[in-house]
Amino acid sequence: MKRIIAVAFLSISIGVDGQKKATLPIGQGVQEDFSFVFMTDIHLQPEHGAQEAFQNVIDKVNKLNVDFVITGGDLVYDVLRGNFNRSDSLFRTYSNTIKKFNVPVYNTIGNHELFGIYKESDIQADHPDYKYGMYERYLGKRYYSFNHKGWHFISLCSIDERNQKYIGVIDDQQLEWLKKDIARLDANTPIVLSTHIPFLSTYNQRYPKNKIREVPNELWIFNRNEILQLFNNLNLRLVLQGHMHWIEDINVQNRTRF
């Protein structure tokens, strides 16, 4: 039986009460309303109609009045097991395909973008594209930030390798960068985080698994408390998450939406 992949996306409006859109209160000092699209776990590949499905999404997004697109990781499927030619082809196809959007695309790295880290991989750790190398060669830095109309957006890399498996964690180098990045923000500046592996999710309560007793693991960010505490005195409004293939909207203390 042929398997068809469907790609879903969420249109988010900042400061606009629009129907069929997730809305957030506008932050202090923001002068303009805007909308953007968030899509995650695209899993672009030549099989299962994935390229056709993604093109349909692009066509629909291009008809919307949005300022940009944010992706939430697992952009391709998959490069964890190595195979340079296929992996390189996947990244090349994805990077060329997103050029068809009429607006900028801000990518977030997912676990399926870590090149050659699995035990069965034919890629050695000294390969220049190993782990983050191929992603950064095609799509740029694995973590970064940008500003848009008074809002501060941060795209995080929530995945690292341990014992030839991926785990959810914000590494020390990135943590130091993040501290410096948010140190220059005014306390009222509204902030949006994009991460692949979740900080917070209801999935594990609904579908508990024995393996989540292992810490760190691949289901949540191991040092999430340390990261989220950095925002205690800041205006963190929205955390965009992927990985679980699970649609949820968690409102924490009427302050931050996950």
C-alpha positions in Angstrom: 0.0 0.0 0.0 1.4 3.4 -0.9 1.9 5.7 2.0 1.2 9.4 1.5 2.8 12.0 3.7 0.7 15.0 4.7 2.3 18.3 6.0 0.3 20.5 8.4 1.1 24.1 9.4 -0.1 26.7 11.8 -0.7 30.3 10.9 0.1 32.6 14.0 -1.0 36.2 14.2 0.7 38.6 16.6 -1.7 41.2 17.9 -4.6 40.4 15.6 -7.8 38.7 16.5 -8.3 36.7 13.3 -10.5 33.7 12.8 -8.8 30.3 12.5 -5.5 31.7 13.8 -3.7 31.4 17.1 -3.6 34.9 18.6 -1.3 36.4 21.1 -1.6 39.7 23.0 0.6 42.4 21.5 3.7 43.3 23.5 4.6 46.7 24.9 6.2 48.9 22.4 5.2 46.8 19.3 3.9 49.1 16.6 2.9 46.7 14.0 0.8 43.5 13.8 2.0 40.6 11.8 1.5 36.9 11.0 3.8 34.1 10.3 3.6 30.3 9.6 5.0 27.6 11.8 5.5 24.1 10.3 7.4 21.2 11.8 8.5 17.6 11.1 8.3 18.0 7.3 10.4 14.9 6.7 11.1 15.8 3.1 12.2 12.7 1.1 11.7 11.4 -2.5 9.4 8.6 -1.3 5.7 8.5 -0.2 4.6 11.7 -2.0 6.5 13.9 0.5 7.7 16.3 -2.2 4.3 16.8 -3.7 2.7 17.3 -0.2 5.4 19.9 0.7 4.8 21.8 -2.6 1.1 21.9 -1.9 1.9 23.5 1.5 4.2 26.0 -0.2 1.4 27.0 -2.6 -1.0 27.5 0.2 1.3 29.5 2.3 2.2 31.8 -0.6 -1.5 32.7 -0.8 -1.4 33.9 2.8 -0.5 37.4 4.0 2.4 36.3 6.3 5.8 37.9 6.9 7.8 34.7 7.2 7.9 30.9 7.9 9.5 29.2 10.9 10.2 25.5 10.7 10.5 23.3 13.7 13.0 20.7 12.7 13.0 17.2 11.1 13.1 18.9 7.8 14.4 15.9 5.9 14.1 12.1 6.4 16.7 11.2 7.3 20.5 11.5 7.6 21.2 9.9 11.0 22.4 6.7 9.5 24.9 8.3 7.1 25.0 7.5 3.4 26.5 10.7 2.1 25.0 10.7 -1.4 21.4 10.3 -0.2 21.9 12.7 2.8 23.5 15.4 0.6 20.6 15.0 -1.9 18.0 15.4 0.8 19.5 18.7 2.1 20.0 19.9 -1.4 16.4 19.2 -2.3 15.1 20.9 0.8 17.3 24.0 0.5 16.2 24.4 -3.1 12.5 23.7 -2.4 12.1 26.3 0.3 13.3 29.0 -2.2 9.8 28.6 -3.6 8.3 30.4 -0.6 7.6 34.0 -1.3 8.7 35.0 2.2 11.9 34.3 4.3 12.2 30.9 5.9 13.8 30.5 9.4 14.9 26.9 10.0 15.2 25.0 13.3 17.4 21.9 13.4 15.8 18.5 14.3 17.2 15.1 15.2 16.8 13.8 11.6 19.3 16.5 10.5 22.2 15.1 12.6 24.4 13.5 9.9 25.8 10.1 10.5 25.7 9.8 14.3 24.0 6.4 14.6 26.0 3.3 15.3 25.2 1.8 11.9 26.3 4.9 10.1 29.1 4.6 7.5 30.4 8.1 8.5 33.2 8.7 10.9 33.1 11.5 13.6 36.0 13.3 11.9 34.0 13.8 8.7 33.5 17.6 8.0 29.7 17.1 7.7 29.4 14.9 10.8 26.5 15.7 13.1 25.7 19.4 12.5 28.1 19.9 9.6 25.8 19.1 6.7 22.9 21.1 8.2 25.1 24.2 8.6 26.6 23.8 5.2 23.2 24.0 3.6 21.0 25.9 6.0 23.3 28.0 8.2 23.9 28.2 11.9 22.2 25.6 14.1 21.1 28.3 16.6 20.6 32.0 16.1 18.2 34.9 16.8 16.5 37.7 14.8 14.2 40.6 15.5 10.9 41.3 13.7 8.6 44.3 14.4 9.5 44.6 18.1 9.6 40.8 18.8 12.7 38.8 19.4 12.8 35.3 17.9 15.3 32.6 19.0 15.9 29.3 17.1 17.6 26.7 19.4 19.4 23.5 18.7 17.9 21.1 21.1 19.8 17.9 20.0 23.2 16.5 20.7 24.8 13.1 20.4 25.7 10.7 23.2 26.7 7.1 22.8 25.8 7.2 19.1 22.3 8.3 19.8 20.6 11.7 19.9 19.5 13.3 23.2 17.5 16.5 24.0 19.8 19.1 25.5 21.0 22.7 25.1 24.8 22.3 25.1 27.1 24.6 27.1 28.4 26.6 24.1 24.9 27.4 23.0 23.8 28.2 26.6 26.6 30.8 26.9 25.5 32.3 23.6 21.8 32.4 24.7 22.7 34.2 27.9 24.5 36.9 26.0 21.7 37.1 23.4 18.9 37.8 25.9 21.1 40.0 28.2 20.7 42.8 25.8 16.9 42.7 25.7 14.6 45.0 27.4 12.5 43.2 30.0 9.3 44.0 28.1 10.5 42.7 24.7 8.2 39.8 23.7 10.2 36.6 22.9 9.5 33.6 20.8 11.5 30.4 21.1 11.6 27.7 18.4 12.9 24.2 19.4 12.5 20.8 17.9 12.6 18.6 21.1 10.0 20.1 23.5 10.6 21.9 26.7 7.1 21.0 27.9 4.6 18.5 26.5 1.6 16.5 27.5 2.5 13.6 25.2 4.4 11.7 27.8 1.5 11.8 30.3 -0.9 10.6 27.6 1.4 7.9 26.2 3.9 7.0 29.0 6.9 4.9 28.0 9.4 3.1 30.3 12.3 4.6 28.5 11.6 8.1 29.6 13.0 7.1 33.0 16.4 7.4 31.3 17.8 10.9 31.7 18.9 12.5 29.4 16.6 11.0 26.7 15.3 11.8 23.3 11.8 13.0 24.4 12.5 16.3 26.2 15.3 18.8 26.8 17.3 17.4 29.7 18.4 20.9 31.1 15.0 22.5 30.3 14.6 24.0 33.8 18.0 25.7 33.6 17.1 27.2 30.2 13.6 28.3 31.1 14.8 30.0 34.3 16.8 32.4 32.1 13.5 33.9 31.0 12.0 34.3 34.5 12.3 38.1 34.4 11.8 38.4 30.6 8.7 38.4 28.4 8.7 34.9 27.0 5.4 34.7 25.2 5.6 31.7 22.9 7.6 28.4 22.6 7.2 26.6 19.2 8.0 22.9 19.5 8.1 19.8 17.3 9.3 16.2 17.5 6.3 14.5 19.1 3.9 14.8 16.1 1.4 16.0 18.7 -0.7 19.2 18.4 -1.1 20.9 21.7 -1.5 24.4 23.2 -0.3 24.7 26.8 -0.8 28.0 28.6 1.5 28.4 31.6 0.4 31.0 34.1 -1.3 33.0 31.4 2.2 34.1 30.4 3.8 31.6 28.0 2.2 29.4 25.4 3.9 26.1 24.5 
